């Protein structure tokens, strides 16, 4: 298999990010917002999907999709193998990558898992607030935000310029994740292509820190009744799964375990260039696939085709993805 040095992987992925509009080091968010508004598609897709886990309602929220080359983001493989797996699934390159967030209405808590890209990744993303409104929620109703990790496509929606979008929400994340991305020493050691990730993490998180709205946890922790954290390091040092259980049903929020579903379910050893520790991320992915297939619970994934919820099944020496069946079974309201 084609293997790349950590520096080479970063350069490849950074090139892909630049190709679809990520301006490092994020110095002009207002300009990006203006560009996004001026080129917004006229016809928008529906951006939310409801599912019930026991007695808990979960709403998948689309932040949009973005086109990028699988050849630029995937590593520990070859272009020929990528092309063959895409062709077998009748998918062409460049691929369309979804950015999904999830809302969990748990008792009196209205919990958002990740916050989308905001204006950081160009005009086809940044739809989280519209999706949230479509589902019947306002930003000020969000009580808690659970961050899987501090990459900008998961936290860009936290801020609108200098204003916190979610004024009443407390942001929860692993203490290792916050320490890593807010470290000036780590930023100084990072390749130039990655320095913007550190800068953006600070810009998004510091206003919530200053407002006393950030809580860190240490590894596996029960945050609320029925909702707990599972450490999943590798993609980033504090990358975290969130596990929701209710009435014998389970949904595990995976964050960035999968970026290209046609390739990585067929070959879980394929990594992405932006992994902080690609070998550890690979091990987490293999273990996650195996456990989900063995125990038959549902998973929700940030970059799977919307709504990104489904089951994983073992298929010989690899895995297959079974998306959740689409349901639109609410009774029609009487006039």
N, C-alpha and C positions, 0 to 999 in steps of 0.2 A: 504494500500500500504506500501511497505517497504521503510522506510525513514532512512536517514543517517545523522549524524552530519556533519558539514562542514569539520572537520578534516578527518572523515572517507571517505567522498567523494573525497577529495584530494588524500588520500592514494590509493583508488581504481583506480582513473584515472592515477596517477603516475605509478602504477604497469602496467597498460595497455600500457603506453608510453614506459616504459622500455622494455616491451615484443616485441615491434617492432622497437627498436633500438635507442630511444632517450636517450642519455647519459647525465644525469644531473650531475654536473652543466656546461656542454658544455665546458670542458676544452681542448678537443683535436679535433678541427674541421678538421685539416689537416689529422689526422688519419682516421676520419670518411670519408673524401673525398676519400682517397686512398682505403678504404674498399668498398665504393660505386662503384668506378671505376672498381675494380677487380671482382665484382659480378654482374655487369650490365647485364640484360638479352640480349641475342643475338638479339632477334626479338622485336623491339619496335612498339607500336601502334601509329597511327596518333594522334597527340596531340593538334590539333586546330580545331575550328569549327566557321564559320562565320554566322552572322545573322544581318539583317538590322532592325534598329529601326528608322522609318521615313527616314530621309536622313543621318543617322549616322550609320557607320559600327561598329559592336561590334564583337570581336573575343574571344571566350572561349579558354582558354589555360590550358592544363592539366599539372600539376606538378607530376602526377603519382597517384598510389593508394597504400594503405597499409592495411594489414590484422590485425584486432584486435578483441577482444571478446566484443560483445555487453553487456555481463553481467558485464564487468569491467567498462564500460564507462557510462552506463545508470543508473539513480537513480530515486527515487520516484516511483518505480514500483517493480515488482517481477521477478525472473528468469522465472517462469512459464508463466507469461503474455508475456514477451519478446519472449520466445520460441514459444508460440502460434501464435503471430503476424508474426514472421519470417516464421514459417511453412505455414501460410496462404498465404504468398507471394512467397512460394517455395524458400526461402533464408535460407542458412545454416549459423551457427555460427562456427568459427569467420567470421565476416562480412568484406567486402572490402570497405574501406572508401576512397572516392576520395578527392583529394586536387586540387581545381580549382582556377584559377585567370582569370581576364578578361581585355581585352584591348578595349579601346574606342577611336576611331579616330574621334575627334570632332574639325572640322576646322583645324587650324594649331597646335592643341594640340594632342599629342599621349599619352594617359592616361592609366596607368596600375592600376587596382584595386586589391590590395594585390600582394605579391611577392613570394608565395610558401615557401617551407621548406628549400631550399638549401640542405646542407649536414647534417642537424641536425636530421633527422628522418630515417636514414638508406638508403639502396641502391635502394629501389623502388620509392623513391621520388627524387626531385631535377631535374626534367626534364623541368622546365619552360623555360630556355634559348633555349633548343632544340625545344620546341613548338613554341616559339617566332620566331625563325629562320625559322621554317617550314611555318609560316604564312607570312614570308617576312619582318620581322622587326629585327632591331639590338638594343641592349641595349642602345646605345648612341642616338637613336631616341626617346626614352621615355622622355617626357617633365615633366610629373607629375605622382606621385604614390599616390593613395588614399588608406590609410590603414584602414580597418574596425576595427581592434584592434591589439594589440601588442603580441599576442601569437606567439610562434616561427614558427608554420607551416604557418603563414601569412607574416612573415618578414625575415625568414631565407635566402631567396634568394636575400636580399639587398646587402649582402657582399660576396666577394670571398676572404677568408683570411682577409688581412688588407686592401683590395681594395674595393671601392664602385663599384658595378656592373653597376649602372645606373648613370654615371658621370654627365649627364646633367639634371637629374630629381630632382624636388623638391618634398619632401615627405609631404603629408597633413594628419593631423589626429586631432581628438578632443583634446583640451587642457587637459581635465580630464584624458584621456588615457595616455598621455605622463607624466603627473604629477604623476599618480598612479604608473606606472611601473618603473619610474626613481627615485622613492623615496627610499632612503636608510632606512628610518624609516619603510616604509611598508615592505621592504624586510626583515628587522630584525624581524618583527612580524609574517612573513609568516611561515607556516610549512616548515620543511626542504625539503619536496618533491617539494615545489613550488619555492624555492629560485632561482633555475636555470632559471626560467622564467624571473625573474627580471634582473638577470645577463645578459641573452641573449638579452633582450630588450635594455639594455645599450650598449652592444657590437655592435648591429646592428644600433642603432639610433645615437650614439655619433659621428661617422664619418660624418654623414649627417648634424648634428647640427654644428659641427666644420667648415664644408664647407659652412655654411649659407644656407643649402638646406632643412630646415624644416620649415613649416608653420602650425600653429595650428589654429583651428577655435573654436567657442563657440556655440555649439548646432546647430540648423537649420540655414544653411548658403548657399547662392548660390555661388558656387566656380567658375563656368563658365556658360555661357548662355546655359540653358537647362540641367544643371547638378548641383544638390544641395544635401545637407546632411540632414539626418533625425536622431536625437538621438534615440538610441535603447539600453539603458544601461541594465545591468543585467548579461549577460555573462561576460562582463568586465565593469568597470565604464564608459568608453568612447566608448563603442561599437557603431558603426555607420552604418546606411544604406546609400546608395547613389542612388539617383533617377535621371534617364535619361529620358527626354521627348523630342520628336521630331515629328512634323506633326501629332499630336493627338495620337501618340503611346507612351507607357511608359514601361520601364524596371527598376525594383527595385533590386539593388544588396543587398542581405540580410546578407552576412557574415555568422556568425555561429548561425543562428536561428534553423537549423536542422542539426543533426549529424547522425541520423539513420532514414531514410525516411519511412521504413515499420512500424516502431514503433511510431514515433512522429506525423505523420499525423493521424494515428488511435487514438492516445492518446497524445494530445499536452501538457498534464500535466507532461509527462515524462521529466526529466531533465538530465543534464550531470554533472559528478563529478567535472569538472573544472570550472563550473560557479562560479563567484565571489559572486553573489547573485542569487541563483537558483529560488527563488520565483519571483523576478523581471524579470528574464529571461523567466520564464514560462508565465508571463503576457504579455510580449512583443511578444512571439511566438503566443499566442492565438489571440492577436490583429492583428498581421501581417497576420496570416492565414485568419481571418475573413475579413480584408480589401481587401486582394488580391482576395478572392473569390467573394466578393460583387462587386468589381470594374473591375474585369476581365483583369487586366494588367499582364504582364509577370514578373517573378522573376528569378534571377540568384543566385545560392546558392553554397557556397564554398565546401560543403561536400556531395552534391548530386551526383549521378552517372553522369559522364561526358556526355554532356557538362554542366549539372546542370541548364539548362534553361527550364522553362515551366510555366504552369498555376496551380493554386490551385482551387479546386472546393469543395463546401460543399456537404457532403454525410450523411444525417441524423444528428447524433450527433458528427460526426467527419469530416475529410477532405480526399481528394484524390489528388494525384499528377499526372498531365498530362504533360509528357515531350514534348518539342517542336518537331514537326515532322522533321525527317532528310531530308534535301534538298541538292541535288548536281546538281543544275539546271543551272550552268554557261554554255554558249555555248562552244562547242569544238573549240579550236583555229585552224584556217586554216593553213595548211602547206605551 
